[in-house]
Amino acid sequence: MKANVVRYGVILNTEHYLECVAFYRELFGLHQLFERDEGGFKLTCLEFGHGYLMVERGGKAKKGVKSPEESSFKLRFNVDDLEEALRVIRSWGIQTTIIENAWGRTINIADPDGNRVGIRDDAGFVNQINT
């Protein structure tokens, strides 16, 4: 038996709510589906592929990048042009580089709360699927 999943999503609790919403909406171009502000409880739901990324208040920020022990997840965005993604990320004042791995090329950054975010060359990902 399996669950009847009709939609999937990720909920990201943040301390720097407005900055995180802007980061994901503007840097990655995630389309805003809806927003709620009810008695101090705020959330913004963004389209995340065929699912959603719901940014909510209530997390704990860290200056710099959280370790895997502090934040056991990492959001990943695959892109067609990693060099162009690097230029866009740097235009936001984020200093980073492309990392060459045996399994593909990535860029590692953090959102305004210090949550780990990876950007990957999609061609390398597709090649792994097809082997």
C-alpha positions as semicolon CSV with decimal commas, in nm:
position;residue;x (nm);y (nm);z (nm)
1;M;0,000;0,000;0,000
2;K;0,120;0,354;-0,067
3;A;0,005;0,699;0,037
4;N;-0,208;0,887;-0,212
5;V;0,027;1,186;-0,253
6;V;-0,130;1,460;-0,463
7;R;0,124;1,736;-0,388
8;Y;0,457;1,764;-0,209
9;G;0,634;2,051;-0,043
10;V;0,901;2,173;0,190
11;I;0,831;2,399;0,488
12;L;1,120;2,627;0,581
13;N;1,090;2,799;0,919
14;T;1,292;3,122;0,921
15;E;1,396;3,399;1,155
16;H;1,466;3,649;0,876
17;Y;1,132;3,583;0,710
18;L;1,112;3,876;0,464
19;E;1,475;3,838;0,356
20;C;1,432;3,463;0,298
21;V;1,113;3,514;0,096
22;A;1,294;3,771;-0,123
23;F;1,598;3,541;-0,156
24;Y;1,399;3,247;-0,292
25;R;1,147;3,451;-0,491
26;E;1,391;3,693;-0,653
27;L;1,724;3,508;-0,676
28;F;1,571;3,180;-0,793
29;G;1,260;3,324;-0,958
30;L;1,017;3,110;-0,760
31;H;0,662;3,218;-0,839
32;Q;0,458;3,319;-0,535
33;L;0,144;3,107;-0,500
34;F;-0,003;3,279;-0,194
35;E;0,079;3,461;0,129
36;R;-0,082;3,458;0,474
37;D;-0,050;3,699;0,766
38;E;-0,283;3,599;1,047
39;G;-0,223;3,739;1,394
40;G;0,156;3,752;1,359
41;F;0,178;3,413;1,189
42;K;0,327;3,473;0,846
43;L;0,393;3,241;0,557
44;T;0,463;3,270;0,188
45;C;0,412;2,973;-0,042
46;L;0,635;2,961;-0,351
47;E;0,617;2,726;-0,648
48;F;0,907;2,479;-0,625
49;G;0,906;2,269;-0,941
50;H;0,589;2,060;-0,925
51;G;0,574;2,113;-0,548
52;Y;0,601;2,410;-0,316
53;L;0,841;2,580;-0,078
54;M;0,653;2,731;0,214
55;V;0,857;2,995;0,398
56;E;0,725;3,053;0,750
57;R;0,834;3,248;1,055
58;G;0,972;3,062;1,354
59;G;1,318;2,940;1,260
60;K;1,657;3,022;1,407
61;A;1,910;3,209;1,194
62;K;2,286;3,179;1,203
63;K;2,539;3,418;1,055
64;G;2,724;3,228;0,786
65;V;2,636;2,874;0,683
66;K;2,468;2,627;0,918
67;S;2,642;2,294;0,957
68;P;2,458;1,973;0,862
69;E;2,413;1,913;1,235
70;E;2,240;2,251;1,275
71;S;2,026;2,209;0,964
72;S;2,009;1,857;0,829
73;F;1,863;1,958;0,492
74;K;2,000;2,137;0,189
75;L;1,779;2,284;-0,083
76;R;1,907;2,209;-0,433
77;F;1,839;2,401;-0,752
78;N;1,953;2,252;-1,084
79;V;2,031;2,504;-1,358
80;D;2,107;2,489;-1,730
81;D;2,403;2,729;-1,711
82;L;2,611;2,713;-1,393
83;E;2,843;2,998;-1,500
84;E;2,543;3,228;-1,551
85;A;2,403;3,120;-1,213
86;L;2,739;3,211;-1,056
87;R;2,726;3,558;-1,217
88;V;2,372;3,616;-1,086
89;I;2,460;3,495;-0,736
90;R;2,767;3,721;-0,726
91;S;2,554;4,016;-0,840
92;W;2,365;3,967;-0,512
93;G;2,695;4,024;-0,329
94;I;2,737;3,655;-0,244
95;Q;3,097;3,542;-0,285
96;T;3,124;3,181;-0,395
97;T;3,282;2,961;-0,661
98;I;3,198;2,658;-0,870
99;I;3,315;2,336;-0,707
100;E;3,422;2,049;-0,931
101;N;3,329;1,706;-0,794
102;A;3,366;1,361;-0,947
103;W;2,984;1,345;-0,964
104;G;2,924;1,699;-1,100
105;R;2,969;2,073;-1,058
106;T;2,800;2,272;-0,782
107;I;2,781;2,609;-0,614
108;N;2,720;2,618;-0,238
109;I;2,566;2,921;-0,069
110;A;2,342;3,003;0,228
111;D;2,011;3,185;0,249
112;P;1,970;3,484;0,486
113;D;1,910;3,244;0,779
114;G;2,224;3,041;0,704
115;N;2,036;2,745;0,556
116;R;2,244;2,549;0,306
117;V;2,153;2,592;-0,061
118;G;2,317;2,413;-0,352
119;I;2,305;2,496;-0,720
120;R;2,398;2,217;-0,958
121;D;2,469;2,184;-1,327
122;D;2,160;1,996;-1,450
123;A;2,348;1,823;-1,733
124;G;2,564;1,642;-1,477
125;F;2,254;1,534;-1,286
126;V;2,082;1,403;-1,599
127;N;2,398;1,213;-1,694
128;Q;2,390;1,038;-1,354
129;I;2,027;0,937;-1,405
130;N;2,103;0,794;-1,748
131;T;2,399;0,579;-1,638
